[in-house]
Amino acid sequence: MSSCSSEDNSGFNAAFSFRNGGIKAVFLAFLTLSLFSVNTQAEQADVPARTMLAEMAEAVRQLDYSGEFTFERNGELEAIRIAHRVVDEVEHERLIFLTGSYREYVRQGHDISCVHPGQQLVAVERSSDAAKFFSNRDFSDFDIEDFYRVMYSGSDRVANREVVKITLEPRDAYRHGYQFYLDKATKIPLKTVLFSSDGQMLERFQYVSIVFNGVTAADVSPSDNSAVILHHHMPEKSASPELAVSMQPQWLPAGFKLAARSIDTVINTGAEVTTFTDGLSTLSLIVEPIPPQNGVPQDLEGKARYGGTVALSRTVFIGEQGFLVTVVGEVPLITAAKVARSVMLQQIKEQ
């Protein structure tokens, strides 16, 4: 889109061509993750951030609600309708985009169906099972306050409901900051703002209207005139690595820990995906083999930014075999670049 800043070159485009649009899919996955996976709850200033995160995440998962919200990034505004229902401790969720081309997403538990009538198969890829990780995480593992300053800014009003405002400001330049406007009655986030370390607003999510309870099975079911074009099941356990190389970033921002590791099974590129998080921000390291016929030269690098999500890719070779190393996530470009350039690939010797 015209308002999306990006940088790339012909070699970088060639490196991505065999992924069949995978980078846009990763963007979509992370944007969705940023909206519904990580948030906080607090009424008292002495409540630890990890407690806020855990209680907020629990409210998002366990309550029935429906409404409409806006999502703003790069000067563009989208309107989305959501319905969320819990049946026998299983989440059922449906999103309908009210602006632009028709898009509809239906989720049951951690299974995702992308519904888009009249179109060919589009690979909407989650870059790992990070969403499942967020749903079940023990936030006591993360020292949020070590990497974010937690500030309480009094009350406000969003979607005609009273909210408490909490800001988590990054302590360094390697992560973004967050503002959460939490419904006093339910602890649901009615507004969130993602901002850079220098205070620039990157993304804003805000409910226009929301109601609780009364969500029916029909509200979370696909439209009758829609066709399910993708079904992605999140495995209960991460898949074992299948690449003939090992990869390890030699540098990560302080506080980032391993969240998940998996092998792409959606568009069958053979990519190994490793996701890291500090409890709020996430980044994924993706390593995939480049088909020899693509003829991609060594030492190519390209980058792109979409709202608060960035991606940086570079080519790395072991002998004649090339690999595309990509870092994508809700982090500043400097973070993605340092992680990507620190990755060391090593051939795994057969036993």
Disulfide bonds with the S-S distance in Angstrom:
none
